[in-house]
């Protein structure tokens, strides 16, 4: 409880599951946190495992080859560049 309060108070929660999509029962729907300096992020979803649509059990046809998770990595690269 104290750690959860600290993370929330220090704004170290960086990702939350959307309402109703918390697959593991994480407290406060927390999906990712960062260290005190903000230089390291840990997250529960593993987007590196499903960056291609064929890796998903189902996907809409309009996704084509690249899953939405791949866009997260592409956007990070754009931000760095």
KAPEJO-V516110 format. One line per field, one symbol per residue. psi: psi as a letter, one per 20 degrees, with the letter a starting at -180 (. if undefined). Layout:
psi=???
This chain:
psi=gggggggghjljoiqqqqpjjnijkppkkpiqrrrhijipppqgqnhiiliqhiiqhqqqhihchprhhhhghghggghg.
